[in-house]
Amino acid sequence: MEASESEVAVAFFSIDPLRASTDVDWPALVAMDALIISGSEPKAADIASEPSLAVVDRILRDCSGAASLLFSCQSAHAALHLLHGLQRHRLPYRAHGAFDHWVHGAALDRVGGVQPGAHPGTALVEGLATPVRVPHSRWNAMTSADLRKEGVDILLDSEEAEWHLATGPDGLRHVFLQGHPEYLPDTMAREHRRDLRRWLSDPMRPFPAIPSRYFPHDTELTLLDLAVRLRTTFDPTLLDGFPLPTHHSEVMADWTADAEVFFANWIRAVAQARSTAAAPADPAPQPIPSI
């Protein structure tokens, strides 16, 4: 089947790193053509001590036959640690907001356009018009400099938020996302409200900063006023009317178009890889009989 004609079937697997892995249907997981492995909030200061590391390690070993393993968020950090020995670093402040990224390295030609075939991972960023806006939400990072030092290819990079998209040498088998292109328009608002609630229960925490380049100016002013009242009254009922956007028109930037292009590129690349792997090999040439 041609990649352009492929049908996509989606299956979800819930894996709790704090429970026995025998609860997981591993044969069904191994049978997938490709996997997206999401992350979770960190449980340990050191990536090597994260409970999820054992799950990611097993996926790397048991699912090595998949056309692509796409690791997101903490699972990307775990995979990069296991594959390349990279360590994550605690940030002095939380990277929380929507940041601009540019196509980087060999995937970019001299005039700033994507050059098909210039890099094995170029197909993943084809059709993206820079800058590419991507949400980030994390206290930890693996830096762009660290990835380059270990020879990991970065395709989307940011001076403010570090890399977002990186791949292994073939551009598809291992794909790493440090940002969150899958976020809904209200996700970061809900995270900020959650963080304010956590602060109210423990005011010794750092007071949560408003996500960068996300809320419109008028909403930011409302939230700054809310912050003053929370720090004065410690009244959790003030959060009852927290402004939650219902559409991307209510936030500063709509990242969904770029996210859809990326995931469509990834699915197309997976389908092409599977189609190529399934194609019968050309028969060996037969010797011409002598007369």
DABELGI-V606475 format. One record per backbone hydrogen bond with DSSP energy under -1.0 kcal/mol. NH is the residue of the N-H (numbers start at 1). CO is the residue of the C=O. Records with the same first field share a line. If there is no record, write none. Layout:
NH: CO ; CO
This chain:
5: 2
6: 3
19: 16
23: 20
24: 21
26: 24
29: 25
30: 26
31: 27
32: 29
35: 68
37: 70
49: 46
50: 47
53: 50
56: 52
57: 53
58: 54
59: 55
60: 56
61: 57
62: 58
63: 59
66: 63
67: 33
69: 173
70: 35
71: 175
72: 37
73: 177
75: 72
77: 73
78: 74
79: 75
80: 76
81: 77
82: 78
83: 79
84: 80
85: 81
86: 80
89: 141
91: 139
95: 138
96: 94
97: 136
98: 212
99: 134
101: 132
102: 157
104: 155
107: 104
108: 105
109: 113
112: 109
115: 107
118: 115
122: 119
124: 121
125: 122
128: 125
132: 101
134: 99
136: 97
138: 95
141: 89
147: 143
148: 144
149: 145
150: 146
151: 148
152: 147
153: 167
155: 165
156: 165
157: 102
162: 158
164: 156
165: 156
166: 176
167: 153
168: 174
171: 168
175: 69
176: 166
177: 71
178: 164
180: 135
183: 180
187: 184
190: 186
191: 187
192: 188
193: 189
194: 190
195: 191
196: 192
197: 193
198: 194
199: 195
200: 196
201: 197
202: 198
205: 202
212: 96
220: 216
221: 217
222: 218
223: 219
224: 220
225: 221
226: 222
227: 223
228: 224
229: 225
230: 226
231: 227
233: 229
234: 230
238: 235
239: 236
240: 237
242: 239
250: 247
251: 248
252: 214
259: 255
260: 256
261: 257
262: 258
263: 259
264: 260
265: 261
266: 262
267: 263
268: 264
269: 265
270: 266
271: 267
272: 268
273: 269
274: 270
275: 271
276: 272
277: 273
278: 274
